[in-house]
Amino acid sequence: MSLYETLRHFADSYGLAVIFALYLTLCLWHFRPGAGVHVDTAKHSIFKDQDDV
């Protein structure tokens, strides 16, 4: 069995599961309980250098 076939078999089976788990982790990361402060900071960061005139 060649290296290509081994890597392809991994990508077809376990690679898909790993990528899906990573996707779910990254999508749900900002909904965790301790993320509120970071979300608020990011939400207001575009207004940081703006003067209220």
C-alpha positions, 0 to 999 in steps of 0.5 A: 500500500502506497503512502498516497493510498494510506493518506487518502484512506485516512482523509476519507474516514477519520479526516472528515470526522476531525474536520467536522469536530474542529468546525463545531468547536470553532463555531461554538467557541464564542457561546461558551460561558466565559466568552462574554467579555471577549465577545463584547470587546470584539463587538465594540472594537471598531468604535475604539478610535472613533471620537464622539463629536 
